[in-house]
């Protein structure tokens, strides 16, 4: 059974940085694309960033382009999200999501999420 | 960016009734549409991908249809556990989600 576990969330001041991690188990990690999806309180999901299975194709939402960096280490079955220049509007639950395919497009397994709060 | 608009925002129904949820795309997304269910305090759960393919373990009462810009999720007979929020999501370009439809009793 595929499982995902996020870590690294917390409280950070505006302008600060955080690095999220997502550890995968129960499936062949290097076969599938992975994404980060966030959900602000009371709002719908927002796709943040995605990375193909090999890491060769990467995409970002306009709202985080230039501030966030997604990466993966297939030898460690782990995906990362480096978040810089954080803003109040980045406050959300951040979910790690496994894709159905080799490029980001549809998410058939989700972690429990890690909470990021940006506040002074 | 492709914008997805879901309607209605809220659907008030009773167990056993049929639910019909709509999702409209701002431009053609061919058949590249998925549907998710989200219960309170949980992560979204994939129900349907590529318009009409049910994800593993999803009951047959859930079905999807449509193409181009107009799509529908149908739940033929609502069970108590189906009262939740439903989101559509496209993959014609980098993924985007709709604003959601809450199915309530």
Interface residues (C-beta under 8 A of the other chain):
Chain A: X35 X37 X44 X45 X46 X47 X50 X59 X60 X61 X62 X95 X100 X104 X105 X106 X107 X108 X110 X111 X112 X113
Chain B: X1 X32 X34 X36 X38 X43 X44 X45 X46 X49 X50 X55 X56 X85 X87 X89 X91 X94 X95 X96 X97 X98 X99 X100
